Amino acid sequence: MRVITKTVYTYAEILKLGNTRAIERARTWLADAATPYEWWEAVYDYWNAELEKVGFVEPEINFSGFWSQGDGASFTAVIDIEKAVAIDSKYARLGRLIDWVSGVVERTSHQYCHENTCRVVLNPIYDAPHTLAMAYEFRDDLEDLRKQLCRKIYADLQKEYEWLTSDENLKELSEINDFTFDENGRIECST
């Protein structure tokens, strides 16, 4: 039997060593540990409730992030016309649409998830010119709202991710779990 003694470091100590490669290796390992599968669920839960309030019911949020040009968030949903009309006094004059129109937010691209990969589709029951004109105007307003909401959802997802992978949170995660690393930033033990 042989006893081998090895020096191990906490994440805070690795940071103090100043070895950029070791810091990055330890940081990457901790960031993976800090972002477990479906870390975004709390953000989704919040936004699902918010989307329902404004008439985007049964929403399904998707995102990609946070490093590429095609990153962003989007959602599909059924549109509750009555709720959507009620969200702004501007829409009050469109109240007649409630019985004349159904709608959805549908995905137009499966390659990316940003705000431009979905769209509002309204289906007027009657195709009278005045009904269509109101429906198109309403659709455009809902489309603007949808895009704003997509940007807000993405901002919240990015904020959550940045917090989870911040040095402050990674230090705390490392301390709570008693993670240690060798001088090269490789995980040594976790208890």
Residue, then its C-alpha position, 0 to 999 in steps of 0.5 A: m500500500r502507498v499513500i500519495t499526497k496531492t494538493v487540491y484547491t478550492y475554486a476561489e484558490i484556483l482563481k488566485l493562482g492566476n493560471t488562465r487555463a486552470i481557471e477556465r477548466a474549473r470554471t467550465w466544469l462548475a458552469d456545467a454543474a450550475t446549469p443542470y438539465e432544464w435550468w430554464e424551467a423557472v423562467y418558462d413557468y413565469w413567462n407561460a403565466e404572463l403569456e396566458k394573461v395577454g391571450f397567448v394560451e397553451p404557450e410553448i417556449n423555445f430558445s437557443g443561446f447565448w453565443s450565436q447570431g441565430d439565438g433568441a427565444s420564441f413561442t407558439a400558442v393558441i390566441d384567446i382573442e377575447k383576452a388579447v382584445a382586452i389587454d389594451s384600450k386600443y383594441a376595444r374597438l376591435g371587440r367585434l372580432i372576438d366572434w369573427v376570428s380565431g388565431v395561433v402563433e405558429r413556428t415558421s422555422h425549426q432551425y433557429c428559435h429567435e423572435n423571427t421564427c414564429r408568426v401570428v396567424l389569424n383566421p377570420i370566419y367571415d371574409a367581408p372587407h371590413t372584417l379582414a381589414m380589422a383582422y389584419e390590423f389586429r394581427d399586426d399589433l399582436e405580432d408586434l406584441r409577440k416580438q416584444l415578449c420574445r425579446k423579454i423572454y430571451a433577456d430573462l433567460q440570458k439573465e438567469y444563465e449569466w447569474l448561474t454561471s457568474d463567478e459569484n455563484l460558481k464560488e458559492l456552488s463550489e464552497i457548498n459542495d466542497f468541490t476541489f481541483d488540482e493545479n490544472g483546474r481538473i475536478e478532484c473530488s466532490t463530497 
